[in-house]
Amino acid sequence: MDQSGIQPEKMELVVVTHVVDAITFWAQNVTDKINEKINEMLTEKCPIAPILMGRPSSHKVYGARFSEDRCWYRCKVQQQTEDKFYILYIDYGNMEIVSRSDLVELPEELQTTGLAKKYKFWGFHVSSEQDSPLFSQGKSFLHNMIHGKKLRVHKKSVCFDGTILIEAFQGSLDIGEELLKFKFAKVSLPGNRENSLPTVNLQECTGLWPTRNPSGELDTLGSSLGCMPKLRPIFSDQKPQVIKEQKTVIALQPVEKMNVGQESLSEIKALKTDGDGDGGGDGQQLCSQDTEQMPNETESELQRMREVINEKDLEIKKLKEEGSAIQQQASLLGHQLEEAKLELQTVKESYEKTKETEHKHPATVASRISQLAKKVDSLRKLRESNPCSADEDHLLESITIIMNYRISMPLSSERLELAWKAYDETLANLRGCQTMAEIESLVNSRNKARGALLAALDDFLQEVDKLPINERLDKLKEVASSLTAVFSSVMVAEQTQEYSFEKFCEWKGHKQQKIKNVRKTTDEALLALSGWAARLSKFSCLMEKSSVTEEDVADGVDEILMNADNALCEELSTEFSEQDNQERKIVFNAFHKAMRDIQREQSLLEEIRQKYELNTKFKQELQQWQSGPPKADELFVVKKRIRSLRSQLRWKLVEVSCLEEAEELDLPEILKKKEEIAETRNALFQEISHEKKQYIMLCDLVKRGFPELPMIYPEADINGYMSSAGLLMKSLDRDMFDAEPMRELSGRRPLLSTDFQGQKVVLKCYAVDEESEAKMLEQAAHYHRAQQQNPATAVPLLALFCGKSDPLAYVIVPHYSNGSLKAIQKSYPLSSSEVRKVMKGVALGLQSLHAASVTHASLHPNNVFAIGREKGIVGDYDLTKTPVQRVFDSGMVAGSISLVAPELKQGQTPSPASDMYAFGGIMLWLHVPDFSGTLENEHQNVEFTALDLDAKLLKLLSKLLISSTRLSASEALKDDYFISVDV
């Protein structure tokens, strides 16, 4: 047997998986080894299993996805409400509600009994209702004690619902004893409900917790009789009912409730006589029957009966002694009662005198005290939370934070600014240098200024590192938010007085002193009232004698009450008094100045932080050039590889040409050479990409602090690359491309289709001389910079180069196959909704160009593209022509609609307004392709106003084509026609 007194072979080892209440839990048998196998099968089969359709069966096992870990577990459906299912996880015991999507069918091999069983402590019931705090505390207590832990359980019986009644132990700890100790459970005894007294069965196998019933608990057992669920025996060692009825059962009553009468005493004595005698009569017959059946057990029971009877004899003796003591006490109380009667007569006479005094006053003392109590209560609440005073105190606290913890610009900032100014001057001198003779001295001056700048920069960074800038910004933000919340109704003042804080603090100090004086007077008056009440209490106390006389109580009562009332009224009137206009102005001015100072300091702190970040970045950039200035060596290495690859490409092209002109064609060799040409061309374009990266890096260095690089490396032509906005690629040439003519689109200039760096592109060819080449580069750079501001709204320029073997300039742009509006409208016209999206994109493109002072002057259906029939972009234009030359191009029509604005025909120069006229003409053509009316007269244009178009569209077209005040691109985008379109 173990420490619990139960044979180990009758114990079962379980692990607790779920706690229901203070006496009920679910657990798995530790010897079951199939849990992991079931989990593996569920993980494998549930994700592909069919979802439960129709009504579930209460006898089938399903798979459910647990809401907390989203893993699959076995369950049974307890109840269904529409598509919600109340389920029980049969391997763990917990329940939850899941949706149909989280419930799946399981195969036959998983349709087995659940691993978890429901256990309940034998002989117990919960000591409180389910909704009471004690119930939840009991559940939490048991959960913390046993959940997830191993227990040894001893089965006692099984309820009809399958619940197993047990005794449970954790090591040597009896779990049931712990629940009883903390009163989370009570003992329940099975028996007859009509029995008014509980019975303690002395029989070992049927007694309920015989060792758990201290005398203090026996009085609660009677109310629990019959509460236990019906039990059915499941263990072979339980006795038949016939034997149980033959057992000797003695009903013992608690000492506190026992009636010490003659009848009870005679029964106990008779039992004692039978127990102590030689054994005869019924007692001997009963003992002989028990001895024949179970001799050892009967002997033990008789011994316990003797011990109980001896205990009761001692209790009876003790009760008699207590009765004698009570009689003596009663005699003493009789004497004290006579003395109290005499004292009561004296008090009665004093009371009548006091009553005569009260009749002389019009208002009773009690009513005046009651009124004072109400005022005191109101004043206490007012002192605890005075909203007006709280707002003022909050403002005063905020002013203190603003004034006392302010951060100013670091002292090293001024020296840093001077160092930056000197450094920038040296850079400007370097940029203006024209001869190599001056470069060395200017570079030395720049390096000297840079050293001074780095020293000033280090001082600034070190000083800023010591400042709590982020914490101060957070605190200012918090103060500003709280002040705004408190004074949200206050209008922002146009002007703020400089001394608002001083006036507010002075006014607040006077007010606080006044309130302090008033409160002091009130506290003194109430203290005097409290002293009078203490004297009255001592005088009125009947339990002990007091030296306080009637004169002490009655003397000065009226004055004390009047002073207290006046003081309370004075403080209440002071606290409830509203601010006058002058006081409100003082408070509001202080608030406005606080908000202004917060904003100023926030701006200053942001400036310090930005300056810190910029100078830190500058310092990091200079650290990589400490060993020496940057060089263009890598660029020259790349250029050398480009020249080598270009020579290889030319030679391979010659070889292929010779093979193709030979009398006997060697096709395998030709194909091999063409593959080599393709590889060489790709390698060449890859090196050109590297060259562009080197140019970008060098240009960045020129801008940031090394303006001498173009002078030191003139052969790199860094200035040419920078002036073209990164478009000019001198290493490119026409013979590098495997280009095919685009005859269907080639009009005034040749267009070639080819591949460049993995992208399908178009080469636009322009005949140029030295003068027109410079103008072309200038216009291309201007357009490219404007396009980069909003890259998605205009056709990008990928590169620009001049032919080395022909007088042509080439511009590389993306190839949008059949993407122009003219091509789309010819094949499959855009719908109204598509037109709206496409033209909004075109308007965005014009907005970007116009913002950069670029006039397109060449907007027509062939030069507007609709990517994916939804995204509209503006095409580029002839970079060799001026806007005046472009606008009168014969292509500036859409159907029969002229896209040349009326003012241009009158001799005015192209402008953003003329671009918007062309924009409106294209929109009209997209909706009315066969329109042939005039758009000249604003007041007499009947054909235009009679068009069957959407009202918003017609209104927009009128503002673009007819109105004398034409909309700009930005204004058109805000029109109702475009306002709901997302691009």
Secondary structure, DSSP 4 states (H G I P E B T S, - for coil): --TTSS-GGGEEEEEEEEE-SSSEEEEEETT---HHHHHHHHHHHGGGSPBP-SSPPTTS-EEEE-TTT--EEEEEEEEEETTEEEEE-TTT--EEEEEGGGEEE--GGG-S--SEEEEEETTEEESS-TTSHHHHHHHHHHHHHHTTSEEEEEEEEEETTSPEEEEEEETTEEHHHHHHHTTSEEE---S-TT-SS------TTT-SSGGG--TTTGGGSGGGTT-SPPEE---TTSPPHHHHHHS-------GGG----HHHHHHHHHHHHHHHSS--HHHHHHHHHHHHH-HHHHHHHHHHHHHHHHHHHHHHHHHHHHHHHHHHHHHHHHHHHHHHHHHHHHHHHHHHHHHHHHHTSSS-HHHHHHHHHHHHHHHHHHHH--HHHHHHHHHHHHHHHHHHT-----THHHHHHHHHHHHHHHHHHHHT--SHHHHHHHHHHHHHHHHHHHHHHHHHHHHHHTS-HHHHHHHHHHHHHHHHHHTTTSPPPSS--TTHHHHHHHHHHHHHHHHHHHHHHHHHHHHHHHHHHHHHHHHH-SSS--S--HHHHHTTHHHHHHHHHHHHHHHHHHHHPPP-HHHHHHHHHHHHHHHHHHHHHHHHHHHHHHHHHHHHHHHHHHHTTSSS---SHHHHHHHHHHHHHHHHHHHHHHHHHHHHHSSS--HHHHHHHHHHHHHHHHHHHHHHHHHHHHHHHHHHHHHHT-TTHHHH-GGG-HHHHHHTTT-B-TT--GGGS--EE-TTT-SSS-EEEEEETTEEEEEEEEE--HHHHHHHHHHHHHHHHHHHHSGGGBPPP-EEEE-SSSSEEEEEEE--TT-BHHHHHHHSPPPHHHHHHHHHHHHHHHHHHHHTT------SGGGEEEETTTEEEE----TTS-HHHHHT-TT-EETTEE-S-HHHHTTPPP-HHHHHHHHHHHHHHHH-TT-------SSS-HHHHT----HHHHHHHIIIII-SSPPPHHHHHTSTTTTT---
